[in-house]
Amino acid sequence: MCVITIKRIQSLKYIVLNLWKSLLKYPIIIAFIIMTAVIISLSTLIDGFLSDNNLLSLLNLISFLGIAALGQSIVLVSGGIDLSVNSIYTFAGVVCAVAIQLLGLPVPIAVALGLIASVFFGLINGIIISRLKLSPFITTIGMLGIIRGCTNAITMNFPILYLPIEFRSLSQGYIGIFPFSLAVLLFFIIIISVLMHSTIIGKWIFAIGGNEWTVKISGINTDNVKMLVYVLSGSIAGIAGMLDASRIGFASPAAESGFELGTVAAAAVGSIGISSGLVSVMGTMIGTTFIGALRNSLSLLNIASCWQQIIIGIVTIYTIALANKRKADNNLFQ
């Protein structure tokens, strides 16, 4: 009887190990399982997590974070990183608000100015990284300070309040059954999926993330591709920032502190490695949902913002460490 039991245990252990090895081939499935378990746990442990108001707040958070994370994922797959996302996100909302409230410009022109500012700073990032050959980390962390200083100079450290209903209605309206912010997120999911997986530009970005030197000697202008990557990241972050300003009805120079960590963590979940040239839009959305649910639950628990940033930072480091370990394991068995 004892021998039969031991054999059954060994057989069960063999099945579990094989199942785990199979799942390791599809890290997105593991991420989805973890995300689902976390959300179920949060809904059980935290009162009000599943309330209508909180779910709407969570949906908005996921939408804005997801839009910016998609732009960040393009940068990550190219082998870079963009730490100026938060500053561009905030600056675009401030430029748009100043154009509307202080200059009296129509909403479409104000939005265009915010987008132009986002593209400009993304282009500056791209030029410095590709032409001057500075590292993405140093460049974008320096631009983070520059853009934040520009934002404070424009606003004099005061928020721009009482934005008109025409601007606020941008993110508070609906397109069919979808809230506008969610519709914009779905739009970018489709566009970036097509860009990364069905165009020659996407193939170049993947290739640069894998081995930039090989791509360069094959005759592709890698500098221009990298500039495009940072322009896309900046412009997408700016659009998310303007939508967020529209949602809350004002633009603050202190908005979304630590936002760039959330975008990196969310995008890293969808990446096999931080510079591996492999990315998944679906994985990025799973990471966005996970980070959004975590931030939302910390707010519901009245955790101080400083501790929230610490927790998000720990999650970011751990996520990237797992992603790089996955990359090392892949290279080991290739």
C-alpha positions in Angstrom: 0.0 0.0 0.0 2.9 2.3 0.9 4.7 1.6 -2.3 1.6 2.4 -4.3 1.2 5.7 -2.5 4.8 6.6 -3.2 4.4 5.8 -6.9 1.3 8.0 -7.1 3.1 10.9 -5.4 6.0 10.5 -7.8 3.6 10.3 -10.8 1.8 13.5 -9.5 5.2 15.2 -9.0 6.2 14.3 -12.6 2.9 15.7 -14.0 3.3 19.0 -12.0 6.9 19.5 -13.1 6.0 18.8 -16.8 3.1 21.3 -16.5 5.4 23.9 -15.0 8.0 23.4 -17.7 5.3 23.8 -20.3 4.1 27.0 -18.7 7.6 28.4 -18.6 7.6 28.4 -22.4 4.6 30.8 -22.3 5.5 33.5 -19.6 2.4 35.5 -20.6 0.2 32.7 -19.3 2.1 32.8 -16.0 1.7 36.6 -15.8 -2.0 36.3 -16.5 -2.5 33.6 -13.8 -0.6 35.8 -11.3 -2.5 38.9 -12.3 -5.9 37.0 -11.9 -4.9 35.6 -8.5 -3.9 39.1 -7.3 -7.1 40.8 -8.5 -9.2 38.0 -6.9 -7.3 38.4 -3.6 -7.7 42.2 -3.7 -11.4 42.0 -4.3 -11.7 39.6 -1.4 -9.5 41.4 1.1 -10.3 45.1 0.3 -13.8 46.5 0.9 -15.0 48.6 -2.0 -12.6 47.2 -4.5 -15.4 46.0 -6.7 -17.6 49.1 -6.2 -18.8 50.9 -9.4 -16.8 54.1 -8.6 -13.6 52.2 -7.8 -13.9 50.0 -10.9 -14.3 53.2 -13.0 -11.3 54.7 -11.3 -9.3 51.6 -11.9 -10.4 51.5 -15.6 -9.2 55.1 -16.1 -5.9 54.3 -14.3 -5.3 51.3 -16.5 -6.2 53.2 -19.6 -3.8 56.1 -19.1 -1.0 53.8 -17.7 -1.6 51.3 -20.5 -1.3 54.0 -23.2 2.1 55.2 -21.9 3.3 51.7 -21.2 2.7 50.7 -24.9 5.0 53.6 -25.9 7.5 52.4 -23.3 7.4 48.9 -24.6 8.5 50.0 -28.0 11.6 51.6 -26.4 12.3 48.5 -24.3 12.2 46.2 -27.3 14.7 48.4 -29.1 17.1 47.9 -26.2 16.6 51.3 -24.6 14.6 52.9 -21.7 12.6 56.1 -21.4 12.6 57.6 -17.9 11.3 61.0 -19.2 7.8 59.5 -19.8 6.4 61.0 -16.6 7.7 64.5 -17.4 6.4 64.4 -20.9 3.1 63.1 -19.7 2.8 66.0 -17.3 4.2 68.7 -19.6 1.8 67.9 -22.4 -1.2 68.3 -20.1 0.2 71.6 -18.8 0.9 73.0 -22.3 -2.6 72.0 -23.3 -4.2 73.6 -20.2 -2.2 76.8 -20.5 -3.1 77.2 -24.2 -6.8 76.8 -23.3 -7.1 78.6 -20.0 -4.5 81.4 -20.3 -4.2 81.9 -24.0 -7.8 81.3 -24.9 -7.0 79.0 -27.8 -9.5 76.4 -29.1 -9.3 72.9 -27.7 -8.1 71.3 -31.0 -5.2 73.8 -31.3 -4.3 73.4 -27.7 -4.2 69.6 -28.1 -2.1 70.0 -31.2 0.4 72.1 -29.2 0.6 69.5 -26.4 1.3 66.8 -29.0 3.9 68.9 -30.8 5.7 69.5 -27.4 5.6 65.7 -26.8 7.0 65.0 -30.2 9.7 67.6 -29.7 11.0 66.2 -26.4 10.8 62.7 -27.8 12.9 63.8 -30.8 15.5 65.4 -28.5 15.8 62.2 -26.6 16.3 60.3 -29.9 18.8 62.7 -31.3 21.0 62.7 -28.1 20.9 58.9 -27.9 21.4 58.1 -31.6 23.7 60.9 -32.7 25.6 61.8 -29.6 25.7 58.1 -28.5 24.8 58.8 -24.9 23.1 56.0 -23.0 19.3 56.0 -22.9 19.3 55.9 -19.1 21.5 59.0 -18.7 19.8 60.9 -21.5 16.2 60.3 -20.4 16.9 60.9 -16.7 18.5 64.2 -17.7 15.5 65.1 -19.9 13.2 64.2 -17.0 14.8 67.0 -15.0 14.8 69.5 -17.9 11.2 68.9 -18.8 10.1 69.0 -15.2 11.9 72.3 -14.8 10.1 73.7 -17.9 6.8 72.5 -16.5 7.4 74.3 -13.2 8.5 77.5 -15.0 5.4 77.6 -17.1 3.0 77.0 -14.2 5.0 78.7 -11.4 4.4 75.5 -9.5 0.7 76.2 -9.4 -2.0 73.9 -11.0 -4.1 75.1 -13.9 -7.6 74.8 -12.6 -11.2 75.0 -14.0 -10.6 73.7 -17.5 -13.6 74.2 -19.8 -16.2 71.4 -20.4 -15.2 71.2 -24.0 -11.8 69.9 -22.9 -13.0 67.8 -20.0 -15.5 66.0 -22.2 -12.7 64.5 -24.2 -12.0 61.7 -21.7 -15.4 61.7 -19.9 -17.4 60.9 -23.0 -18.1 57.5 -24.7 -17.5 56.0 -28.1 -20.2 53.5 -28.4 -20.2 51.4 -25.2 -16.5 52.2 -24.4 -15.3 55.2 -22.3 -13.2 57.5 -24.5 -10.0 56.7 -22.6 -10.5 52.9 -23.0 -11.3 53.4 -26.7 -8.0 55.3 -27.1 -6.2 52.5 -25.4 -7.8 49.9 -27.7 -6.8 52.1 -30.7 -3.2 52.1 -29.6 -3.2 48.4 -28.9 -4.2 47.8 -32.5 -1.9 50.3 -34.0 1.2 49.2 -32.1 0.4 45.5 -32.6 0.3 46.2 -36.4 3.4 48.4 -36.2 5.5 45.9 -34.3 4.5 42.7 -36.0 3.3 43.6 -39.5 5.6 46.3 -40.7 9.2 46.6 -41.8 9.8 49.3 -39.1 8.7 46.9 -36.4 11.1 44.3 -37.7 13.9 46.8 -37.6 13.0 47.7 -34.0 13.1 44.1 -33.0 16.4 43.6 -34.8 18.0 46.6 -33.1 17.0 45.2 -29.8 18.6 41.9 -30.6 21.9 43.1 -32.2 22.2 46.7 -33.3 25.6 46.3 -34.9 24.4 43.5 -37.2 21.5 45.7 -38.3 23.8 48.6 -38.9 26.2 46.7 -41.2 23.3 45.3 -43.1 22.6 48.9 -44.4 19.7 50.0 -42.2 20.0 53.5 -40.7 19.6 52.5 -37.0 19.9 56.1 -35.8 16.7 57.1 -37.6 14.9 54.1 -36.3 16.0 54.9 -32.7 14.9 58.5 -33.1 11.5 57.2 -34.3 11.2 55.0 -31.3 11.7 57.9 -28.8 9.4 60.1 -30.8 6.7 57.5 -30.6 7.2 57.0 -26.9 7.1 60.8 -26.2 4.0 61.4 -28.4 2.1 58.5 -26.9 3.0 59.7 -23.3 1.8 63.2 -24.2 -1.5 61.9 -25.5 -2.0 60.0 -22.3 -1.1 63.1 -20.2 -3.6 65.3 -22.0 -6.4 62.7 -21.6 -5.6 62.5 -17.9 -5.7 66.3 -17.5 -9.1 66.2 -19.3 -10.4 63.5 -16.9 -9.5 65.4 -13.7 -10.3 68.8 -15.1 -7.0 70.5 -14.3 -3.3 70.2 -15.0 -0.8 70.0 -12.2 3.1 70.3 -12.4 3.3 67.6 -9.7 0.9 65.1 -11.5 1.8 61.4 -11.5 5.0 61.3 -9.5 6.8 58.0 -10.2 4.7 57.2 -13.3 7.7 56.1 -15.3 8.3 53.2 -12.9 4.8 52.0 -13.5 5.3 52.1 -17.3 8.6 50.2 -17.1 7.2 47.5 -14.8 4.1 47.1 -16.9 6.0 46.9 -20.2 8.7 44.6 -18.7 6.0 42.0 -17.8 5.3 41.8 -21.6 9.0 41.5 -22.4 11.1 38.4 -22.2 14.1 40.6 -21.4 14.7 44.3 -21.0 16.9 44.3 -24.1 16.0 41.0 -25.7 14.1 42.3 -28.7 11.0 40.4 -27.6 7.8 42.1 -26.6 4.1 41.3 -26.3 1.4 43.9 -26.5 -0.9 41.5 -24.6 1.8 41.0 -22.0 2.1 44.7 -21.6 -1.6 45.0 -21.0 -1.5 42.2 -18.4 1.4 44.1 -16.7 -0.6 47.3 -16.9 -3.6 45.7 -15.2 -1.4 44.2 -12.5 0.3 47.5 -11.7 -2.9 49.5 -11.9 -4.7 47.1 -9.5 -1.7 47.3 -7.2 -1.7 51.1 -7.1 -5.5 51.3 -6.8 -5.5 48.8 -3.9 -2.7 50.7 -2.1 -4.8 53.9 -2.4 -7.9 52.1 -1.0 -5.8 50.9 2.0 -4.7 54.6 2.6 -1.0 53.7 2.1 1.0 56.9 2.0 2.2 57.9 -1.5 5.9 57.5 -0.5 5.3 53.9 0.5 3.4 53.3 -2.7 6.4 54.5 -4.7 8.7 52.2 -2.7 6.4 49.2 -3.4 6.1 50.0 -7.1 9.9 50.4 -7.3 10.5 47.0 -5.6 8.0 45.4 -8.1 9.8 47.1 -11.0 13.2 45.7 -9.9 11.8 42.2 -9.3 10.0 42.2 -12.6 13.0 43.2 -14.6 15.2 40.7 -12.8 12.8 37.9 -13.7 12.7 39.2 -17.3 16.5 39.2 -17.6 16.7 35.7 -16.0 14.2 34.5 -18.6 16.5 36.0 -21.3 19.6 34.4 -19.8 17.8 31.0 -19.7 16.7 31.4 -23.4 20.3 32.2 -24.4 21.7 29.3 -22.4 19.6 26.7 -24.3 19.9 28.3 -27.8 
